[in-house]
Structures are given as C-alpha cells and as structure tokens.
Amino acid sequence: MTALALALMLAACSVSTPSDKGPVLRLPDGRLLKECNKPVALPDYALSPNQVEAYWMQDRAALLACGWNKKAIQDFYRNRDNLLRN
C-alpha cells in the first residue's frame, strides 16, 4: 500500500513540473512591423497655399497610420503577455 501511495504522489508531482518547451510565442502581423513613411519631400520652390495643404495632409495621414500601427503592436504584445500570465 505504501508503494502505491508513493507512486501516486510522484505521478501527481510530475503534472506540476513546468514543460521543457515553454510557451509558444506568436508574432504580430508583418504588416504592423513595417517602417513608418518618411515625411513628404518638399520641392525646391515656393508652394501655393493649396500645395502646402496637400503636402500637410499627406504627412498627417502617414503620421496617423503610423500611430495606429504602433498602437496595434502595443496592444498585440500586451494581450499576448496577459494571456501568458494567466
């Protein structure tokens, strides 16, 4: 009977030992890892107000897209890490 109890205790201990492989870490979507667009290159002449506005809008759109991607990456890692902790 003692041998059976000892075998059961040892079997129970093996369940609580950590795996040698560890967790499998997912990577974020590759599209989120791309570099942000550089600022728009301005021409070497005076710009009209309409041209200034057009270049500004291009830069602003690129800045917003970059910010959304960076936030998505932060959210991805925050969510993944929370899942690993639980």
Secondary structure, DSSP 8 states (H G I E B T S, - for coil): -HHHHHHHHHHHHHHHS--SS--------GGGGS---------SS---HHHHHHHHHHHHHHHHHHHHHHHHHHHHHHHHHHHHH-
